[in-house]
Amino acid sequence: DLSHNLTPEQVFSEAERVIVKIRHDSPKTKLFVQSILPINESFDTWKTLAGKTDDIPRINNLLKKYCGRHKIAYINLFPNFVRHGTNILRKELTVDGLHLTSLGYKIWSYELRNYLHGL
């Protein structure tokens, strides 16, 4: 949605709409909301994402607060994928600045496994 010029608040509102629909239509479903993963603009591949790197933590913050208020499990993957001290996706974890490498997917699945083991 960021690539379609939606603001962080609009992206969050769209996510909230999906969450509300799931909770309404399937109230017994154990819901997990995960953070949006970072991007790396240095690949210069995704022109529509130019200048959006710092929008992602803003959306994640809104998601985290919402999940806290509504007692929904929030999985913060973002820190595992960024270069230390930045909001930038680590180069070794992406093939094009947006999509993950096999190592990126391994990290992602490892982190999710921690949450899904208890189900």
C-alpha positions as MATLAB code, in Angstrom:
seq = 'DLSHNLTPEQVFSEAERVIVKIRHDSPKTKLFVQSILPINESFDTWKTLAGKTDDIPRINNLLKKYCGRHKIAYINLFPNFVRHGTNILRKELTVDGLHLTSLGYKIWSYELRNYLHGL';
ca = [
       0.000    0.000    0.000;
       2.903    2.366    0.598;
       3.848    1.967   -3.047;
       0.411    3.324   -3.974;
       1.074    6.605   -2.136;
      -1.009    5.815    0.909;
       0.158    7.495    4.104;
       1.311    5.362    7.050;
      -1.981    6.161    8.751;
      -3.956    5.002    5.713;
      -1.935    1.777    5.496;
      -2.620    1.170    9.180;
      -6.350    1.840    8.656;
      -6.449   -0.770    5.892;
      -4.731   -3.301    8.164;
      -7.121   -2.444   10.978;
     -10.069   -3.022    8.645;
      -8.763   -6.530    7.833;
      -8.185   -7.310   11.523;
     -11.694   -6.183   12.467;
     -13.190   -8.300    9.671;
     -11.279  -11.416   10.746;
     -12.237  -10.953   14.392;
     -15.870  -10.390   13.456;
     -16.177  -13.264   10.979;
     -14.051  -15.753   12.924;
     -14.002  -14.748   16.601;
     -12.412  -18.011   17.775;
      -9.417  -17.682   15.452;
      -6.106  -17.080   17.230;
      -4.903  -13.959   15.464;
      -1.278  -12.900   15.083;
      -0.307   -9.569   13.553;
       3.260   -9.217   12.427;
       5.202   -6.068   11.774;
       5.873   -4.940    8.239;
       9.381   -5.843    7.157;
      11.851   -3.099    6.219;
      12.950   -2.192    2.705;
      16.299   -1.208    1.231;
      16.068    1.650   -1.247;
      19.737    1.387   -2.299;
      18.794   -1.286   -4.854;
      16.884    1.453   -6.729;
      14.454   -1.174   -8.033;
      11.124   -0.123   -6.571;
      10.665    3.522   -7.605;
       7.239    3.714   -5.962;
       8.828    2.946   -2.579;
      11.396    5.757   -2.815;
      11.443    7.748    0.414;
       9.250    5.251    2.269;
      11.901    3.580    4.479;
      10.965    5.546    7.600;
       7.221    5.133    7.036;
       7.380    1.437    7.902;
       8.328    1.905   11.584;
       5.488    4.443   11.870;
       2.993    1.857   10.601;
       4.477   -0.813   12.863;
       4.128    1.473   15.863;
       0.439    2.021   15.072;
      -0.074   -1.737   14.657;
       1.709   -2.509   17.924;
      -0.380    0.004   19.878;
      -3.596   -1.253   18.308;
      -2.750   -4.865   19.096;
      -1.905   -3.956   22.682;
      -5.240   -2.208   23.160;
      -7.172   -5.120   21.635;
      -5.173   -7.974   23.175;
      -3.925   -9.303   19.838;
      -0.540  -11.021   19.571;
       1.890   -8.673   17.818;
       5.063  -10.147   16.347;
       7.787   -7.552   15.924;
      10.017   -8.956   13.183;
      11.373   -5.574   12.074;
      14.483   -5.439   14.325;
      15.684   -8.832   13.046;
      15.905   -7.540    9.478;
      17.450   -4.069    9.743;
      21.027   -2.894    9.771;
      21.899   -1.911   13.334;
      20.876    1.659   14.126;
      18.842    2.095   10.927;
      15.444    1.294    9.437;
      17.094   -0.247    6.357;
      16.683   -3.891    5.337;
      20.035   -5.705    5.526;
      21.432   -6.282    2.025;
      22.194   -9.945    2.651;
      18.519  -10.565    3.422;
      17.079   -9.209    0.167;
      17.430   -9.890   -3.531;
      16.045   -6.549   -4.692;
      15.446   -4.290   -1.689;
      11.978   -5.700   -1.038;
      11.850   -9.478   -1.460;
      13.790  -11.751    0.863;
      16.668  -14.103    0.159;
      16.548  -17.672    1.430;
      18.406  -16.493    4.552;
      15.747  -13.822    5.091;
      13.018  -16.434    4.874;
      14.875  -18.670    7.316;
      15.015  -15.845    9.862;
      11.343  -15.065    9.288;
      10.230  -18.686    9.694;
      12.431  -19.166   12.765;
      10.861  -16.151   14.487;
       7.316  -17.185   13.587;
       7.939  -20.712   14.842;
       8.443  -19.291   18.333;
       4.869  -18.013   18.301;
       3.247  -20.977   16.605;
       4.762  -23.669   18.801;
       2.179  -23.100   21.510;
      -0.815  -23.647   19.239;
];
